[in-house]
Structure formats: structure tokens, C-alpha cells
Amino acid sequence: MRDELNGLVLAGAKRATTGLLGEYAEEDERLEHVGERLALLDNQGVAVAVLEITGVEVTAFSDVTWEHAAAEGEGDADLDAWRAVHRRFWSGAGTPVENDTLVVCLAFTVTGGPAVVAESVSA
């Protein structure tokens, strides 16, 4: 799945992602912030691009907008389809999602490829 999603990011089709707020607490992780740069990793843990966070919003699952869902670039026909796919994914991972479940909506841009990642690591 990672290869497919990375391909969408690198092709420019995927400009957003959604995560469960509860997972941040479980992993003792802070929310991303606008301007933060992250390495996009492949299945071997090799950085393939640099992403810059351009938007962070915590909202109820039922309040995720079509604009955000469409920016995920995964081919969902509409918001109902997006919600069904995400409910199925998280439920399969052991975390059922209700309408009031808090999610983190991240927007990002690709700011560089592997060469930029290598320069960032060596600097």
C-alpha cells in the first residue's frame, strides 16, 4: 500500500492525508505543524521525497470536507465513498471510527526529491 500511496504523492495526485488523533496520543507524538518538513519513506525506509506541511486541522470524522478527501487523491467518487473506505481501513486495523472520532487532516506539498533528502541529511 505504501508504494501505491507514495506513487500518488510523487505524481502530484495525493496532496493530503488523514490520521486518527488517538494514534498521536498512543505513540506520544505531537501534531505536525505548518512549515514542518518530513521525509517520505519507501518500504525499505529510504527517503524518496521531502514533504512540507501546508495545513493541519483536527476535526470530527463526520466533518471532513470533500475538498480534503479529494486532495487525498485515492480515487474516491464522493465523500460517502471516502468515509466508507476509511472506516473499513481503521476498523480492520482494530480502531472502529464513529462520526465523532477526532481525525487529523494534513495537507502537504512535495518540496524535493531524493537528492534534496540526501542534502538535508548530510547538512
Secondary structure, DSSP 8 states (H G I E B T S, - for coil): -HHHHHHHHHTT---EEEEEHHHHHHTT-----TT-EEEEE-TTS-EEEEEEEEEEEEEEGGG--HHHHHHT-S--SSHHHHHHHHHHHHHHTT----TT-EEEEEEEEEEE-HHHHHHHHH-
